[in-house]
């Protein structure tokens, strides 16, 4: 079965500091990978998705970026965090079919 | 215009009753439809998905899809207090491998 690992679980960072969140998937090959952000009490906002190594599509222009250096690795980065970057960040995978996907346990980021 | 719309609730039902959650979507290219349950502070967990018009049942849960009217619903029979959570509707677009989520409906099941 597929499992998705995401770390760290919680993170407190000052404004202007860099960010790196990592996500890896096991048990599948060539998955579609996604980064979502959920602000407090809100729905999930799609940030980036990737259908293959080096292929990144951005949904929302902002100071975040994503990279996919390996088939099952997806990284979310920022050079300088803003207060508005606080939220619950979720990595997700999909097999590209009509179903079959899931979420990591999430990273709760607080920018102070 | 939001791609996926849900009533934020809260929806309150007594224990043992049927809870009905609704979701509408705007893109007719939507391919498949998902219902997730999210407990506070946790990541969403998949309840079920549906991609054909009609009903799909899984235990106490039934998903209903009407593509002509662009809505999808989730019925929870014999609601339990443990069903109290936020329920997220998501749609997958056919051509772009993108999943869009609604903002969720908060369900409270009262003992």
Boltz contact constraints between the chains, C-beta under 6 A:
constraints:
  - contact:
      token1: [A, 32]
      token2: [B, 97]
      max_distance: 6.0
  - contact:
      token1: [A, 42]
      token2: [B, 103]
      max_distance: 6.0
  - contact:
      token1: [A, 43]
      token2: [B, 101]
      max_distance: 6.0
  - contact:
      token1: [A, 43]
      token2: [B, 102]
      max_distance: 6.0
  - contact:
      token1: [A, 43]
      token2: [B, 103]
      max_distance: 6.0
  - contact:
      token1: [A, 43]
      token2: [B, 104]
      max_distance: 6.0
  - contact:
      token1: [A, 44]
      token2: [B, 101]
      max_distance: 6.0
  - contact:
      token1: [A, 51]
      token2: [B, 97]
      max_distance: 6.0
  - contact:
      token1: [A, 90]
      token2: [B, 43]
      max_distance: 6.0
  - contact:
      token1: [A, 98]
      token2: [B, 32]
      max_distance: 6.0
  - contact:
      token1: [A, 98]
      token2: [B, 51]
      max_distance: 6.0
  - contact:
      token1: [A, 99]
      token2: [B, 49]
      max_distance: 6.0
  - contact:
      token1: [A, 103]
      token2: [B, 43]
      max_distance: 6.0
  - contact:
      token1: [A, 103]
      token2: [B, 44]
      max_distance: 6.0
  - contact:
      token1: [A, 105]
      token2: [B, 43]
      max_distance: 6.0
  - contact:
      token1: [A, 106]
      token2: [B, 43]
      max_distance: 6.0
